[in-house]
Amino acid sequence: MDKKENFRKKAKRALIRHSKSSFLRNFCVFKEVMNIIKATKARRILLYLPLSFEPDLHRFRRKFSKKCQLFVPFMQNQSLKMVKLRVPFYKKRFGIYEPMNSFFVSKIDLAIIPVIGVDRDLKRIGQGFGFYDRFFENLSYDPLLIFVSATRSLSKEKLGQKHDIQADFYINPYEKFHRKELKNAYNANYRIYRRYHRRWDRIFSC
């Protein structure tokens, strides 16, 4: 088993162990996502309908909707398309809920994407099906990408491949990481990384 698959399995087991919904943990992630949305003035947002072990940001959709248009992924063949977030939802492959199919051609400003974990370059470790990778590879522009998870799932190693999408931010209920800041920390020695890590804990944890 390669390092990436080993990390994916361990991280997913940890997520499932902590899969009981917590309003506080969900709110911590939501709060930091909203800070980024406000700072970037993003208006068209790609959200997602969560599995049991993913942060449930959908419960805050009314707060999102006050200033943003919300869209969610819709599985289409081996990739995704974007559709408007609206009820009713239907259970599809892999236990994922989706709204009805609809036609959508607008661009998004920002995407919030659930992850099993991330590597040291903030490359996504997902379920291994590649839907998000293929979707963003086919976009003609680059929206801001925020990865979210319900636990801290950050590898100190480079596990991502060339085709894996890379986040601008990674947020869990306890921390927020920016790609450039994390890269600078890893380029320094381990002691500096630990100081950096505690600093972000203090600033961003609830």
C-alpha positions as CSV (number, residue, x, y, z in Angstrom):
1,M,0.0,0.0,0.0
2,D,1.5,3.4,-0.9
3,K,1.8,6.3,1.5
4,K,-1.2,8.2,0.1
5,E,-3.6,5.3,0.4
6,N,-2.3,4.5,3.9
7,F,-2.9,8.1,5.0
8,R,-6.4,8.1,3.3
9,K,-7.5,5.0,5.2
10,K,-6.2,6.2,8.6
11,A,-7.7,9.7,8.1
12,K,-11.1,8.2,7.1
13,R,-11.2,5.9,10.1
14,A,-10.5,9.0,12.3
15,L,-13.3,10.9,10.6
16,I,-15.8,8.1,11.0
17,R,-14.9,7.8,14.7
18,H,-15.8,11.5,15.1
19,S,-18.8,11.4,12.8
20,K,-21.3,12.4,15.4
21,S,-22.6,15.9,14.4
22,S,-21.5,18.7,16.5
23,F,-22.9,22.2,16.1
24,L,-19.9,23.8,17.6
25,R,-17.4,22.0,15.3
26,N,-19.5,22.8,12.3
27,F,-19.9,26.4,13.3
28,C,-16.1,26.8,13.8
29,V,-15.6,25.7,10.2
30,F,-18.5,27.9,8.9
31,K,-17.2,31.0,10.7
32,E,-13.7,30.8,9.1
33,V,-15.2,30.1,5.7
34,M,-17.4,33.1,6.0
35,N,-14.4,35.3,7.0
36,I,-12.7,34.3,3.7
37,I,-15.9,34.9,1.7
38,K,-16.3,38.4,3.2
39,A,-12.6,39.2,2.7
40,T,-12.6,38.1,-1.0
41,K,-16.2,39.4,-1.7
42,A,-17.0,36.1,-3.3
43,R,-20.6,35.9,-4.4
44,R,-21.0,32.6,-6.3
45,I,-20.1,29.7,-4.0
46,L,-19.9,26.0,-4.7
47,L,-20.9,24.2,-1.6
48,Y,-21.7,20.5,-1.1
49,L,-24.2,18.2,0.6
50,P,-22.3,16.4,3.4
51,L,-21.8,12.8,4.2
52,S,-22.0,11.8,7.8
53,F,-18.3,12.4,8.5
54,E,-18.0,15.7,6.7
55,P,-18.6,19.2,8.2
56,D,-22.3,20.1,7.8
57,L,-22.1,23.6,6.3
58,H,-25.4,23.1,4.6
59,R,-27.1,23.8,7.9
60,F,-25.9,27.4,7.5
61,R,-27.1,27.8,4.0
62,R,-29.5,30.6,4.9
63,K,-26.6,32.6,6.3
64,F,-24.6,31.9,3.1
65,S,-27.6,32.8,1.0
66,K,-27.9,36.3,2.4
67,K,-25.1,37.5,0.2
68,C,-24.2,34.5,-2.0
69,Q,-25.6,32.3,-4.7
70,L,-25.1,28.7,-3.8
71,F,-24.4,25.8,-6.1
72,V,-23.5,22.1,-5.4
73,P,-21.8,19.4,-7.4
74,F,-23.9,17.0,-9.5
75,M,-22.3,13.8,-10.6
76,Q,-22.3,13.4,-14.4
77,N,-20.5,10.3,-15.8
78,Q,-17.0,10.4,-14.3
79,S,-16.9,14.1,-13.5
80,L,-19.1,16.8,-12.0
81,K,-21.2,19.7,-13.1
82,M,-22.6,22.6,-11.0
83,V,-26.3,22.9,-10.2
84,K,-28.3,25.4,-8.0
85,L,-28.7,24.4,-4.4
86,R,-32.4,23.8,-4.0
87,V,-34.7,21.1,-2.5
88,P,-35.7,18.4,-2.9
89,F,-32.6,16.2,-2.6
90,Y,-32.2,12.7,-3.9
91,K,-29.8,10.0,-2.7
92,K,-27.4,9.0,-5.5
93,R,-24.2,7.0,-5.8
94,F,-21.9,6.6,-2.8
95,G,-24.7,7.8,-0.5
96,I,-24.4,11.4,-1.7
97,Y,-27.5,13.6,-1.9
98,E,-28.1,15.8,-4.8
99,P,-30.8,18.2,-6.0
100,M,-32.4,17.8,-9.4
101,N,-30.3,18.3,-12.5
102,S,-30.4,21.8,-13.9
103,F,-28.7,24.0,-16.5
104,F,-25.9,26.2,-15.2
105,V,-23.3,28.2,-17.1
106,S,-22.1,30.9,-14.7
107,K,-18.7,31.0,-13.1
108,I,-18.1,30.5,-9.4
109,D,-15.8,32.7,-7.3
110,L,-15.1,30.2,-4.6
111,A,-15.5,26.4,-3.9
112,I,-15.8,24.7,-0.5
113,I,-14.7,21.1,-0.9
114,P,-14.7,18.3,1.7
115,V,-11.6,16.3,2.1
116,I,-10.4,13.1,3.9
117,G,-7.2,15.0,4.4
118,V,-4.5,17.1,2.8
119,D,-0.7,16.7,2.3
120,R,1.9,19.3,3.1
121,D,1.3,21.2,-0.1
122,L,-2.5,21.3,0.7
123,K,-3.2,18.9,-2.1
124,R,-6.5,17.1,-1.6
125,I,-6.8,13.5,-0.4
126,G,-10.3,12.5,-1.2
127,Q,-12.3,9.3,-1.6
128,G,-10.1,8.3,-4.5
129,F,-12.7,8.6,-7.3
130,G,-11.2,11.7,-8.9
131,F,-14.5,13.6,-9.5
132,Y,-13.3,16.9,-8.2
133,D,-9.9,16.6,-9.9
134,R,-11.5,16.1,-13.3
135,F,-14.0,18.8,-12.7
136,F,-11.5,21.5,-11.9
137,E,-9.1,20.4,-14.6
138,N,-11.7,21.2,-17.2
139,L,-12.5,24.7,-15.9
140,S,-11.1,27.5,-17.9
141,Y,-10.6,29.7,-14.8
142,D,-9.3,29.3,-11.2
143,P,-11.8,29.9,-8.4
144,L,-10.5,30.1,-4.8
145,L,-10.5,26.7,-3.2
146,I,-11.2,26.0,0.4
147,F,-10.8,22.4,1.7
148,V,-12.7,21.5,4.9
149,S,-12.7,18.4,7.2
150,A,-14.2,17.5,10.6
151,T,-10.9,16.6,12.2
152,R,-7.2,17.6,11.7
153,S,-6.1,15.5,8.8
154,L,-2.8,17.1,7.6
155,S,0.2,15.0,6.5
156,K,3.7,16.2,6.9
157,E,4.7,14.5,3.6
158,K,4.1,15.2,0.0
159,L,1.4,12.7,-1.0
160,G,-0.4,14.5,-3.9
161,Q,0.0,13.8,-7.6
162,K,0.2,16.2,-10.4
163,H,-3.6,15.9,-11.2
164,D,-4.7,16.4,-7.5
165,I,-6.3,19.8,-6.8
166,Q,-4.6,22.1,-4.4
167,A,-6.3,24.3,-1.8
168,D,-5.7,28.0,-1.1
169,F,-7.0,27.3,2.4
170,Y,-7.5,24.2,4.6
171,I,-9.9,24.5,7.5
172,N,-10.9,22.1,10.2
173,P,-12.7,22.9,13.6
174,Y,-9.4,23.7,15.3
175,E,-7.1,25.3,12.7
176,K,-7.0,27.3,9.5
177,F,-4.0,27.0,7.0
178,H,-3.1,29.1,4.1
179,R,-1.0,27.5,1.4
180,K,1.7,30.1,1.2
181,E,2.0,30.3,5.0
182,L,2.2,26.6,5.4
183,K,4.8,26.3,2.7
184,N,7.0,28.8,4.4
185,A,6.7,26.9,7.7
186,Y,7.7,23.7,6.1
187,N,10.7,25.3,4.4
188,A,11.9,26.3,7.9
189,N,13.0,23.7,10.5
190,Y,10.6,21.6,12.6
191,R,10.8,23.8,15.7
192,I,9.7,26.8,13.7
193,Y,6.8,24.8,12.2
194,R,5.6,23.9,15.7
195,R,5.7,27.5,16.8
196,Y,3.8,28.5,13.7
197,H,1.3,25.7,14.4
198,R,0.6,26.9,17.9
199,R,0.2,30.4,16.7
200,W,-2.6,29.4,14.2
201,D,-4.2,27.3,16.9
202,R,-4.4,30.4,19.1
203,I,-5.8,32.7,16.5
204,F,-8.3,30.4,14.7
205,S,-9.5,27.8,17.2
206,C,-12.9,28.3,18.9
